[in-house]
Amino acid sequence: MLTDNQISDFSELLGKDNICIVMHKSPDGDTIGSSFALFYALKHMEKNVELVCSDEIPEHFRFISDGQKDFDMLFEPDTVVSVDIASETLFGNKYGYLASRVDYAIDHHFSNTFYAKKTILSSSISSAGELIFELFSAANIEIDSYIAEKLYIAISFDSGCFRFSNTSPDTHRAAAELLKFGFDASSINVKLFDSTSLAQLKLESEVLNSVKQFKNNQISMVTVRYSQIERLGVNENELGGLTSITRRIAGTVVGITVREKSDGEIKISLRSQQESPLPDFDVSKVAGKFGGGGHIRAAGLSMRCSVEEAERKIIEAVLEEWERLYDNPGE
Ligand SMILES: [Mn+2]
């Protein structure tokens, strides 16, 4: 449920003009879908509005951006709005300078660093798409099938097609409202979740072959080296699925994906999924120790060191938190 403050901040935003909407770097289905939905809603209100993203839209997400690949600043904005961006570093390089002048951040990450003048944050909600759906409803903004489809994509993407624990009755209610517009949800979900290139499947099988497990196989760590990505010809933009590959190993409570990028940076994704009565393993807490962030069950960070060192540091930090939580509770 939205607060009165969130609703009044959003109506204030609706009173502005010359608006620039910013997506996060390495754009995903949520930031693209929600930003496009907001963009068209503001366009329908006859606002001067533009969309930017520091990185290119990966090919498999271009059905969300209507084929658009990159974004140029078309005019100097009076108002800057970020969508789905938890912290300044996630603005990326090209539009990183906008991070210091954001008027409204619309976000659902509890690790949000409050970099914006006003932050419309709902950290219990599945996606920026669901939050924007709620804001549109509260502000009586009329949506059409185009906008509905973008919001549905955003919600389905971030909720893992309604499988992740961030999926609430409200998430389903939002999706149900949006589905009334009659777009082809089935083909959207196939594109988002079931379509993988052969090269990517080969990479996944190599990666799973080298899985390392700890604590009775409840912690799984996989490592992806840049040389593998290059050899198999997988597009670096299309590696999003690897971040949750450990989820697919039955029995995994904490999943770690260590990925070496072409520039040598090491990107680490952390995922957790525990069933009660185990207390939650908050992966954003571990990510935070290395300057990263995210949610309780999905977080990320990056390091500049060798792959081996990154593996050692992250497993050490995860084991430390594991032992505190599960092996020596109450200490
Ligand atoms: Mn999101």
Boltz pocket constraint, residues with backbone or C-beta under 6 A from the ligand:
constraints:
  - pocket:
      binder: B
      contacts: [[A, 30], [A, 31], [A, 84], [A, 108], [A, 126], [A, 127], [A, 128], [A, 158]]
      max_distance: 6.0
